[in-house]
Amino acid sequence: MTPAVKKALALVVGWAFILLGIVGLFLPIMQGILFLLIGLTILSSEYVWAHHLLGKVRARFPRIATMSDRAREKATCWWRRVYQPEESQ
């Protein structure tokens, strides 16, 4: 996958989570805050404003920051297993 495709995919997925988060703020069956945080995390790699906003959220809510760090570690491990399989011997 080329870097341009990865960047485009990250932007599309990040903005999709932001939109789901906004919708989720008004619908009782969706966790809007969760989707917003996921979207901000994805977009923070591409936009400075998202990185700063995520930093403010993490400073204001340290418990959420801790949970976010654990979730990111699990997602990274999963991503590496799925998309970077071990080389055959």
N, C-alpha and C positions, 0 to 999 in steps of 0.2 A: 504494500500500500504506500503510495507516495505521500510526502509531507503535505502537499496541497489537499489531497483527499482527506487525510486525517484531520487537518484544520477545518475543512468544510464540514466534515462529519461531527466534529466537536461543537462547532457553532450551531448546527441544526439541532443536535441532541440537547445542548445546553439551553437554547431558546425554547425548545419544546417543553423541557422541564419547567422553565420559568412560566410559560403559558399554562401548563397544568397546575402549577402552584397558585397562580392567580385565580383560576377556576375553582381550585380546591379551597380557597379561602371562603367562597360563597356556598359551596356544596358540603353538607355535613358528612358525606360518605368518603370524601377524599381528604387526605392530610396535606393541606396546602403548604404549610410551613416546611414540611419534609421535602416536597417537590421543589420549593424555592431554594432550599439549601443545596440540594443536589445540583440544580441548575447553576447556582452561583459557584459551586465548586468546579463544575466543568468549565464555565465561562471565565473563571479566574485565571486560567492558563492562557487566555487570549486577550482579555480586557483588563486594563489597570484598575478601572473603576470597580469592577467585580471583585478583584483581589482586595482592594481597600475596604469595600463593604463587607466582604467575608471576614476580614481581619477585625472589623468593628464588632461583628456578630460574635466572633469567637472570644473577643475580650469581654463582651457584655455577658455572655452565657458560657462559662467555662465547662459546665457539664455537657452541653451540646458539643463543644469543641472536642472533649475527650471521646464522646461517642462517635463523632465524625472521624477522628483519627483512627479508631479501631475499625470502623467501616471501610475507610480508605485502604488500610492494610489488608483486610480480607479481600477487597475488590482487586487490589494489585496482585495478590497471590493468585486469585482466580484468573485474572487476565493473563498472567504469565503462563499458567498451566494450559490455558486454552489456545493462546496465540503464539506461544513460544515453546512448542514441545521439545523435549530433550532430544538431542541428536542420537541417531541410531549408531550402534557400535558395530 
